Amino acid sequence: MTEQLKSSSHGSTLILTLSNPDARNALGPGIYAAGIEALNIAADQREVLSVIITGEGPHFSAGGNLQRLLDNRSKPPEHQAASIDTFHAWIECLETFPKPVIAAVEGACAGAGFSLVLACDLVVASSDSVFSLAYSNVGLSPDGGASWQLARKVPRNLANQWLMLGERLNATTLHERGLINQVCPPGQALSQALALAEQLNARAGNVLSSIKELLAVAEAESLDTLLDAERDHLVRNLHHANGGIGIQAFLNKTPPHYTR
């Protein structure tokens, strides 16, 4: 069965499901292209307030398809480079997507699958899920922004250990390191992610978009530049209809009902 990305909706949340169950949802160019298309469409859909990425069946994703990679050794290097460029375009789409993206992880999450999870805004994982950046185990180096993400989220020595040794990591370890937001019982990652999405969907979408944008540039900008950006975002959000709705609801001690 060829890999595909299934799309479904749950209220205001778009669910993207990695589907290649015979190969533990191994990723490939078809999924990358579909992911880019899905996010580009969802970005302009007012009814979509958040996105969840999950895997079909008992696993999230085993990463790249090793048989396909082996076959690509007989093709020009440009062939594999083009595939990686498409994957990286999807990663960049996740970074700039103006709405929250949650990863719901069960079972195995390895290689490019782990890189994909690291690119999401929030992560819910089952207590028995297993993570591994196992590139070095098969004589490869990382892709999908794994090195970029880890260099910003964990100490350098720990990033070296995880990438160089390709260690298997459990959900508790990653939760303690701040890479997972919620650990849940097995089989409940998607339902817990949907509950988290509902909390996000009740908030002002323009504000969540501002938070994503500010955090995305925070480490690369000087304090002066970031303070100016925070000022501009706050003024813009104050004068957005949702600014009035949120403040008035707080003063009235009533739940806010934001516009989309």
RABEL-V901698 format. One record per backbone hydrogen bond with DSSP energy under -0.5 kcal/mol. NH is the residue of the N-H (numbers start at 1). CO is the residue of the C=O. Records with the same first field share a line. If there is no record, write none. Layout:
NH=CO ; CO
This chain:
4=19
6=4 ; 17
8=15
10=13
13=10
14=50
15=8
16=14 ; 52
17=6 ; 15
18=16 ; 54
19=4
20=18
23=20
24=21
25=20
26=20 ; 23
27=63
31=28
32=28
33=29
34=30
35=31
36=32
37=33
38=34
39=35
40=36
41=37
42=38
43=39
44=40 ; 41
45=42
46=44
48=45
49=12 ; 47
50=12
51=100
52=14
53=102
54=16
55=104
56=18
59=56
60=106 ; 108
61=108
62=24
65=27
66=64
69=65
70=66
71=67
72=68
73=69 ; 70
74=71
75=72
79=76
80=76
81=77
82=78
83=79
84=80
85=81
86=82
87=83
88=84
89=85
90=86
91=87
92=88
93=89
94=90
95=91
96=92
97=93
100=49
102=51
103=122
104=53
105=103 ; 124
109=130
110=61
111=132
113=110
114=111
115=111
116=112
117=113
118=114
119=115 ; 116
120=117
121=101
122=101
124=103
125=182
126=105
127=184
129=126
130=107
131=169
132=109
133=167
134=132
136=133 ; 163
137=134
138=134 ; 135
139=136
140=135
146=143
149=145
150=146
151=147
152=148 ; 149
153=149
154=150
159=155
160=156
161=157
162=158
163=159
164=160
165=161
166=162
169=131
171=129
174=170
175=171
176=172
177=173
178=175
179=174
180=174
181=123
182=123
184=125
188=185
192=188
193=189
194=190
195=191
196=192
197=193
198=194
199=195
200=196
201=197
202=198
203=200
207=204
208=204
209=205
210=206
211=207
212=208
213=209
214=210
215=211
216=212
217=213
218=214
219=215
220=217
221=217
226=222
227=223
228=224
229=225
230=226
231=227
232=228
233=229
234=230
235=231
236=232
237=233
238=234
239=235
240=237
243=240
244=240
245=241
246=242
247=243
248=244
249=245
250=246
251=247
252=248
253=249 ; 250
254=249
